[in-house]
Amino acid sequence: MKKRWIAGAVALLLLMTGCAAPHVDGTAAPSQDVVSLPESTPEPSPAQSTATPLPGSAIAGKAVYRPETVPSAFAQSETFSSELYALLTSSIRAGSDEADPQGLAFTDEQFEGVRAFLLSRNPWGTLTDITRDQEGAIKLTYATEDVEERALNAQKFDEAVSLILETTIPEGCTQLSAAVALYKYVAQTIEEDYEAADGGLYGALVLGKGVESAYAYAYSFLLDQIGVQNTVVFSEDGTHAWNVLTMEGMSFHCDPQVESGLNGGQALTLFGLSDRELSEKTGWNTYTSENRALLDCDAEILTGVKEAPYADVETAGNALYFTRMEGLDGVFRFDLSSGDVIEVAQAQPTALAVLGDNVYYLEEQDS
């Protein structure tokens, strides 16, 4: 995955630099096709205020992979045991055939809740079942009898997630900026494949392939790693899954799978939707939550950015760059801390990406 991610970034950079011959002197003239990222937020002129105050201003903290992190959708649930989850997580990663629950107190419903979660996600790629005998002993079943192969798969998954967090979430970014970065990552790197050997987290985050629900599962797992409360939700007929994020008491929908299909994950069309927007954009107006909670998503955030055909995140600077504002083309910067928007280049971009210390864009004549 590391090679594929690096190759994709290099290819995009070569395409843009080769076709566009960008200037890199740092000024923001209309004829340029690269703009240096500012060291600090410029004074907005004119300032644009968001309709809704932006949530997620808290610093996300250093992104460190913790495999035993309890999924936030179940953290306070009576149908889930955090202690049992930690025990099974440790046992599966080691490739063990059993787990000793001695000293743990959990109900049958909690056992089934943890079991269902792990089987649907299958983070380490080889788990096929979790059962209990009459004495209460927990048995783990895998697709392979080779203990070393199980442990190797677990290592591959752990390394993949660690790399994603390390390369995507810089220290000091806000939770909202980090959530956007992971959303873009999931939308851009997972290929929908209904014949994939593994349809869970292992297939999505290690192999880059998965069934439709893999996008929502992967995004949820990564959000839990950075402390963003979220839940996976399903359309009423069960044919589609997406995510609801909750920050500072505000809840909104995000759909990385549909985003991926719209423009290869190059925009933010399906990030930060209210119930009304979700119904208008996708047609889904009834859904069920994985943690059985009834969620009201009244927040509409990043309204202007969602209209742009291209948008990318400068995670360290807590800002978005996008290509259309109130019907006008250009390169715009949206400060995720203040909500201010400025135009940094007059252009008609046909592509845009934040790479390194610059935001690159292509115009029609560049092609």
C-alpha angles and dihedrals in degrees: 000000000000091000092046093050093048092045091052093050092047092048092052092047092049091047093052097042093043097048100033103036089213124211115233104191091112099241121126104228118160092243094058127099100198129054124193114235111250119248089226136011110287120229104270114241108207102010118221119201122209119239090234126035109254117252126209098058092142116106110258093216126219110329106235122167113241111179093195093057108133113236106254093226089066102031094108098023122127088214095061134063116209092195093052091047091054091048094050092043091056093045095048093048089054091049092240121168093218144020125217110227094183110143094019122113116206137143128240088252091054091049090052091047094054091042093052092048095051095044093049093047100034092186096182097045106234108065114116105165147001118205140169127216126215091272091055097251113149118228123198121206125197139189089244132042092211107105092195091054091052091050091046091053089050090051092050091052094047091049092048093052092044090052093048092053093043095051098036106040116053119197113266099030121130124253091249093051091048091048091053092048092052091045090055091046094053094044093049103041107039118083117205107239121163091188093056113134090228121034097184137074096299092057093044101045101030103030099026093230133104150139120270096277091052091080093057093042093050094047091048092050093050093046090054088055091060095041100253112146111234146148135203114241131193134210111253092256091050095236097117138036132197139154139266115204124198120201125170091344094309119116127196140165126253124184114188093171094059089040090056091052096047101059107345090274093298096130140039098237095134100037120107101008126169120219088263094051092046091054092047097046102038107014093238110128100153125052144152127235122230091227092047092245122140106232125196112201107194097150119105108190133173088019096163094042092054090064094059119097091217129035134158136180130240092204098185091050094044092232142119127219117205141167109232134044124180091340095311122115120228142100110287133184121215115197107216092199098054104016091235120147127202134176110238099177137017105227146120100239122198092185137011137187138167108229123171111314096345143062110227126200138177125219126203094260090055089069 
